[in-house]
């Protein structure tokens, strides 16, 4: 771990657009273990000042429309139902994974109290000979869940710790990059940890949260190291953080101010998605949540699916 590399992030000018509850820092940067600079955009906000929703693609489309391919970040600006959700600050980010049919998510998705898809309990086999203790045991492939509860709290938790009945909106993703209380959850020796563009969600016990979109490819370990590092070392000091998928699906849209303000796109965001994470200004006038697809029953923990 190169502490000097992390200091690169704090040495840059803040470049923060602060009007409204969503603050934009569009020049963050940090260094990897190899000394490569990774540029990133950070969107900061307080959970108490925003409303976070998980919106499935099919719930955003007009009635009678079926879009097998899902909806990409870059195409989300064309959806009028999204634009009408708020006349204040609005952030749209990619969320979750999908299978061969993009409009069918892999793992738990809840929207407005409705469970859209079931949790995924598939496991990665442990390697008893691994130098990293966490890799010696079986573990979930998608180990983390973003849960927004009835009080509007934004929680990032391990799959085994989530009380599904408390979530109004939720999406399962992973892996957990930072595990509470602020520990890097990725092993440096983890095989297959290739560098991709990434989107991550960071939470702190204070109620502060951030969405991070990297503009350069980065490994899970290096991203987690930066997210977990204290602010004095240029990190984000996350108490917990979740990987929200990446590569060409990684991206975000930001609209600052009123509904007439232009959208700005960050990251790639060209790959269609089964659902979006939408963050709006709580104090602003808000529209009606788009209708969610049919509800499914979330199984009790005793009914865990086979790996």
Order of alpha helices (4+ residues) and beta strands (2+ residues): alpha-beta-beta-beta-beta-alpha-alpha-beta-beta-beta-beta-beta-beta-beta-beta-beta-beta-beta-beta-beta-beta-alpha-beta-beta-beta-beta
